[in-house]
Amino acid sequence: MIFFVVFWKDKWVDECKLMQLFPKLYPISSNHGRSVCKDGMWTSTCWQWCLVWRRNRYQWVIDQEREFIM
């Protein structure tokens, strides 16, 4: 059995949904139903997120994106 965690909608980070932890990012995300494994990739020994946005981001959204990536 293969189990996929949906990036924004499943509880997988501190038992919280990312859409609740980062409410400014979720509405402008283009990947609402994608799994975690499809939203990033390994580069050498580091995980790199591949997030796609529907529009340009305002500074307050970019600040939340930085917080998310950290």
C-alpha positions in Angstrom: 0.0 0.0 0.0 1.3 3.4 -1.0 0.3 6.4 1.1 0.7 10.0 -0.1 0.6 13.0 2.1 -1.2 15.9 0.5 1.1 18.9 0.8 -1.3 21.6 2.0 -4.3 19.6 3.3 -3.0 16.7 5.4 -1.6 17.0 8.9 2.0 16.3 8.6 4.0 19.1 10.2 3.6 19.3 14.0 0.2 17.6 13.5 -1.1 20.7 11.6 -2.1 21.4 8.1 0.2 23.7 6.1 -2.9 25.6 4.8 -3.6 26.6 8.4 0.0 27.4 9.4 0.6 29.5 6.2 -2.8 31.0 5.3 -1.3 33.7 3.1 0.5 31.2 0.9 -2.3 28.6 0.5 -4.7 30.7 -1.6 -2.0 31.7 -4.2 -0.6 28.2 -4.5 -1.1 26.3 -7.7 -0.6 22.9 -6.2 -3.5 22.5 -3.7 -4.0 18.7 -4.2 -0.5 17.5 -4.9 1.5 15.2 -2.6 4.6 16.2 -0.7 6.8 14.1 -2.9 5.6 16.0 -6.0 6.3 19.5 -4.5 10.0 19.1 -3.9 13.1 17.1 -4.9 16.5 16.1 -3.5 19.5 18.1 -4.7 22.7 16.5 -3.4 21.9 16.1 0.3 19.3 18.9 0.6 15.5 18.9 0.0 14.5 21.7 -2.4 10.8 22.8 -2.4 9.4 23.4 -5.9 6.4 25.6 -5.1 4.4 27.2 -7.8 2.4 30.4 -7.4 -0.7 31.6 -9.3 0.4 35.3 -9.2 3.2 37.5 -8.1 3.7 37.6 -4.3 3.5 40.7 -2.1 6.3 41.3 0.4 4.2 40.0 3.4 3.6 36.8 1.4 7.3 36.5 0.6 8.0 36.9 4.3 5.7 34.0 5.1 7.3 31.9 2.3 10.7 32.4 3.9 9.3 31.3 7.3 7.9 28.2 5.6 11.1 27.3 3.9 13.1 27.6 7.2 
